[in-house]
Amino acid sequence: MKLPALGVAIALLTGPAVVFAADLNESYEQLQQAVAKKDPALVKQLVLEIHPLIKEALASPAPQAAEEKVQWGSQQDYVKGIATYADYALYATAVVSPPTAMVDLIATLEQTSAKSKYLDEAYGPYMTALTKTGAGAKVPAIAEKALANFPENEDLLLVLADNAVSRRQNDRALNYANRLVASLVRHPRPEGATAADWDRKRNAALGRGYWISGIISGEQNQYAAADRNLRAALPLIQGADTMAGPALFYLGVANYNIAKMTNNKPKMLEAAKFSDQAAAIAGPLQEQAWKNAALIKKEAAAMR
């Protein structure tokens, strides 16, 4: 990231401000060197030294004279550039650091710049690092707080959806899962991510979001929503039997009930097919799926 030369900024200042600008530029240059060295402790130290200087500079009032106001605006842009670089320094160093250092640096970024665009990118690895350092219990609270600033962040929504599922908080889980799906459908591939990496991450999160929405809808007898979401989930959860088994089971239940309401024999036969497939997967719903398949086939045979 290129920032304006310090000489320009100093030329715009007089008196004690020149000393301030020199201090800020020196710290900025040291920060660049620390980032190049991938030194987490030094990066954190320098960012914490720079932020009070940035805050003080950005709080300075605009002068009245037109010429001075132009100069003041240039100085403000310069300082904002350093602020952005300070955020980047924490993020870039964090993602190449061991989990403990990563947690410390991202927590520092939350403290110094809670709405930074780099936090939006950092929360996925941050949540993983927290778990690796034994602080996984803190993840839901951190994610919920962060969601206020990044309401469409797929990493945060996925964490919160899964946490709500584990606590049987179905309404919350459904809300987060639906938001997760909507966010992923809208979002383009992030800058810097390869197409393969993004597709892998996106498909895994989409599959989980559709699955949570479909299972909860099935449990709540919302058959159309269950059918729609679980059909969308199926191609994305292939090979994950712990998800595929319940998905096929509730697809059988949903299609059976829709068929009953609409007197639709093809859909009844589809319900039997889904139930047969669920019965072939080991799990807590396997036996009931087998019973459902037999019942559905019997009813389908009696339909015209």
N, C-alpha and C positions, 0 to 999 in steps of 0.2 A: 504494500500500500504506500503510495507516494504522498507526502505531505509538503506544504509550501516550505521553502527554505527559511530557516530561522532569521537570516539577515533581513528579510522582508518584514517579519513581525517586529523585530527590534527597531527597525527604522520608523515604525509607526508609533513607537512608544517614547515616553520621556521620563526622566527622573527614576524613582524606585521601580517603575514598571519594567525598565530595562533589566534590572537585576532579577525581577520575577521571571521575565521571559528567558533569561539565561539559565535560571534554575530549571525551568520547565523543559527547555531544549536539552540540557545536559541529562536530565532524568529520562527523556524520551530516547536519546541516543543509547544510553545504558540499557534501556528496556529492549531496544532492537537487538543489542548484542546478547542479552540474556535469552531472548527467544531463539536466536540462532544457535546458542549453546544448549538449548532445551533444558534450562536450569529452573525447575519449578519454584524452589525457595526464593531465588533472586527475582524471578518474574513477579511473584506475589508481592515481595517487599517493595519493588519499584512501582508497581501499580498502586499500592496503598500510599506510597509517597506522592505519586503524581495526582491522584484524585482530589486531594484538598486544593492543590494549585489550580486544577481544572475548574473545580467548583467556584473558587474565588474569582477566576477570570471570567467565567460565564455569568457571574452575578453582577459584574460591573455595568453601571447604567450607560445608556447611549448618550453621547454628548449632543449638545444642541446645534452646533455649527455643522453645516452640510458636509464640508470637506473632512472634518474630524469624524463625522458619523460614518463616512465611507471607509476611513481608516479603521475605525472601531469594528465595522462589519467584517473587514478582512481579518482582523485579529480574532474575532469570534469564530470565523470559519476555520482558522488555523487550529484553534484550541479544540474545536469539535472534532477535527481530524485526529488529533492526538487522543481524544477520549475514545473514538472508535477504534483506534489502534490498540489502546489499553485493553479494551474488551476482547479484541482479536488475540492479543498476546496471551491472555488467560486461557481462551478457548484452544488456540493452536498448541499451546504447551500441554494443556490438560489431556488432549486426545492422544498424545504420544507418551504419556507418563503412566507409571504403574497406578493401580486403582486407588491407593491411599492418597497419592499426590493429586490424582485427577479429582477426587472428591473434594479435597481442600481447595483446589483452584476454581472449580465450578461453584462451590459454595461462596468463594470470594467474589466471583462474577455476579452471583445473585445479590450479594451484599452491596456491591458498588454500582451495578447497572441492571436492575431487575427486569427491564424491558428490552435488553440488548438482543439484537437479531441473532447473535451468536449463542445465546441461551436456547433459543428455539431449536438450534441444531444440536445443542449439547445434551439435551435431556435424555435421549436414548442411551448413550454411553454412560451418562451420569447415574441413571437408575441401575444399570448393570454393575457399575463400580461400587455403588452403595451396597448392593447385595453381596458382592465379593468381599467387601471389608467387614461383613457381619452387621451392617446397619440396614438390612432389608426391611426391618419393621418400620423404619422412618419413611420408606418410599411413598406409601399412599398419602400421607400428610403433606410431604413435599410436593407430590404431583398435584394434589388438589389446590394447594396455594399457587403453584406455578400456572395452573390452568386459567386463573383469572387474567393473566397477562398474555397467555397463548391459548385461546379457547379452541383452536383447531389443530393443536399439536397431536399428531397421531400416537407418539410414544406415551404421552401423558394419558390420553384417552384410553389406550389399550391397558395400561397399568390399572387405571381406575375401574374399567369394566371388569377386568379379571378379579380385582380385589372385591368388588361388589358381588360378583358371582360366588366367590369363596365364602362370603358372609351371608349368602342367601338373601341379599338385598336386591330383589328382582327388579323393582321399578328403577332403581339407580343403575343397575347393570344394563337394563334395556335402553335407558337414556344415553348412557355413555357409548354403548355399542352402536346405536343408531347415529350418534354424532361422529363416531369413528369412521363408519362406512361413508357418511356424507362427506367428511373431510378428505378421505382417500380418493373418492370419486372425483372431487374437484381439483385436487392438488396435482400440479405437473411434477416431473422428476426434479428433485432439488439440484441446484448448481453444484457441480463437483462429484455427484454420484454417478456411477456407471449405470447404463441401462439394465444390465444383468443384476447388479446389486439392488437397484431400486425395485425392479420387478419382483425379486425374491422377497424383499421386505414388505412391499405393498401387498402382494398376494397372500402372504402369511397373515398380515394384520387384517386384510379384507375377509379372509376365510374365518378368522376368529370372530370378527365383528358380526358377519352374517350368521355364524353358528350360534353365538350368544343370543342374538335377536330371535332367531328361529326357535331355539330350544325354549326360551322363556315364553314366546308367543304360543308354542305348543302346549306348555304347561298351563297357560292361562286360557286355553280353548279358543285362541285367536287363530283359527285354522288357515285363513287366507294368508295372513302375515307369516305364519309358520311355513306354509308351503313355498311362498315366494322367497323367503330368506334362506331356507335350507336348500332349495334348489340352487341358489346362487353360491352357497357354501360348498356344495358337494365337490365340484372340480378342483377347489382350492385346498381341500383337506384330505385328498387321496393319500392313503398310506398311514394316516393317523387314526387308528382304529378306535381310540378312546373318544374321538370326536365323531367319526363316521358312524359308529354303532348307534348312538343316540340320535344323530341326524336322520338316519334311515328309519329308525323307530318312529320318530315324530312325523316324518313324511308319510309313513304308513297311516298313522292315526289321523293326520290332517286330511289326507286324500280320501280316507274312508268316510270321514264325517262330511266332507264336501260332496262326495258322491251320494251319500244318503240324502242330503238336503236338495240335491239337484237331479236325483234319479239318473245318475250318469254312470253307466256300466263300464266304459273304458277307464274312467277315473277310479272306479272300484277295483278293477283289475290292476291298475297301476299301484293302488294302495297295497294289494296283495304282493306285488313284486317288491316294493320297498320293504315290506314286513319280512319277506323271505330273505332279502339281503341283510336285514338287521339280525335275523335269526342265525345267520352264518358267521357273525362276529361275536367272539366271546366277550361277556360283560354282564352287568347286572340286569340289563333289559333283554338279554338273549332269549330266555325262556318265555317271557311275555310276548316277545315278537313272534315266536313260533306259534303260540296260541292264537295271536291276532291273525296271523297269516291263514291258519286253518279256518277261522271264523269268517274272514273276509272272502275267501274263496267260495265258501258255502253260500254266502249271501249273493255273491256275484253270479253264481250258477242259477240262482232263482230269479235273477233280473232279466228283463226282456231287452 
